[in-house]
């Protein structure tokens, strides 16, 4: 069975409603006339980028997809917003043609990235700071334990202090 009314995993829109926070986004999504296939509700979108969007959008095709990387090829007829219907979550970073760009919370739960007209490769990479911080803390802990064992091995210390038996 195929749902012909399902929204694609990645698509372009040329109509954006800018809101300040998630509460405004929820209220905007409930309004009549908001079609998520053609209009995106975006939190914190800059007015300068919204003003340049065009009505004809173009196509977006996912070319690579795994848990930590998503690559989307975009052919945009006009400046547009690429909507990726994956969950917006801290730690995701986006690049358009190798240049880092901000990700905006879109339609309350998804990710959105502005693209200019033309052909682009948009890459989403999951690289949370918490993971790198955890690696650093684990490394420091391992070094500290190693230093304590090497410097203060009680068996070696007491072995040299024992009187020898003859």
N, C-alpha and C positions, 0 to 999 in steps of 0.2 A: 504494500500500500504506500502511496506517495501523497504527501500533503502538499497540494499545489499552492496553499496559502501561507506556507511557512516562510519566515524571513530567512534570507541566506546567512551563512556564517560570517561573511565579510561583504560589505556593499558600500557604495558611495551615496551621499545625500548632498543636496545643494541648499536645503532649507534647514536652518538651525534656530532654535529658540534658546536664548541664553538665560540661565538662572544662576542665583548666587549659591544655593546650597541644596541638599537633598530634599528638604521639605518643599521647597519651591519646585523642584524637579517632579516630585510625586504629584503635586497639584497640577502642574502643566500637563503631565501625561494623562491625567483624568479628563482634560478638556475635550469637548467634541471638536472634531476636525484635525486632531493630531494623528496622522498616519505614520507609524514607526518605519514604514518602508521608504518614505520620502522626506520625513521631518525628524530631526534629532533634537532631543532636549539635552543641552550640554551645560554642566556646572563649571562656572568660571571661565567661559570662553571669551577671549578678547574681542571687543567690538571691531577692531581693525581687521581681523580675519573673517569675521562673519560678513562684513560689508563687501568683501571681494568674492563671495561664493556665487556660483552661477547655477541656473536651473538645469541645464543639461549636465549630467554628472559623468557617466562613463562606466567602466567595468572594474571589478576587483576579483582576483582569482587567488586562492590559497595555493601556494606551490610547495610549502613545507610546513608540517605541523607535528609538534611533539610537546611534551609537558613543559619544556623550558624555552622553546623557540617556536615562533610562528613567522613565516615569510609570506607576504602578499604582494603579488604583482598588480599594479594599478595603472590603468589608462584613463586619465581624467580629461574630459573635454573642457572643463572649467575648474577653477579652484573649488575643492570639495572637502567634505569631511568623510574620512574612511571610518566606518563603524565596524568593529570586530565584536561579535556577540559572544565573547568570552567574558568571564567575570572580571570586573575591575578590582584589583587587589594590589596592595603595596608591594613594591619590589620589581614590578614590570617596568622596563625601559623601552623606548621606541626610537627607531632610526629611519629616516627617509633618505634613501640613497647614501647611507653611511653617516649622515649628520643626525645628531641627537635632537629629538623634538619632544615637546611635552605631550603627555597622554591626558585626556580629559574624561572624567566620568560622564558617560553618555547614556541616556534613557535609564537613569537611576543605577543600573548594574553593569553596564558594558563599558568598553574602551573606545575612545575616539581620537583620531589624529588628523590634523589638517594637512592637506596636500595641495600643491599648486597644479595648474594645468600641465598635462604631459604624461610621460611614461615614468613610473617610479617603482622601486622595490622598497616596501615598508617591512621592517623587521621588528618584531617584539621579542625581547629577551628577558627572561626571569632571572634577576640578579639581585636578591635582597641583601641589604646591608647586614641584617641580623645573621645571615649565614656566614658571611665573612668575619663578622665580629665573633661569632661562636668558634670559628677556626682559630682566630688569634688567641682567644681565651684558652682554648684547649691546648694550643701549642705552648703558651706561657705556663700553663699548669703542668704539662709534661716535662718542660725544662726545669721547673721548680722541684718536682718530685725527683728527677734525675740528679739534680744538684744536692738535694738533701741526702739521698742514698749514697752518693759518691763521697760527700764531705763527712757525713756522720754515720757511717756504717758501724753500729755498736759492736759487732763481732770483731772487726779489725781493731777497733780502739781498745777493747778489753783484752784482746789476745796479746797485745804488746805490753799491757800493764801487769799481766799475770807473772808471778815468779816462776821461774823454770824449775822443774823437778829433776833432781839428779839422783 
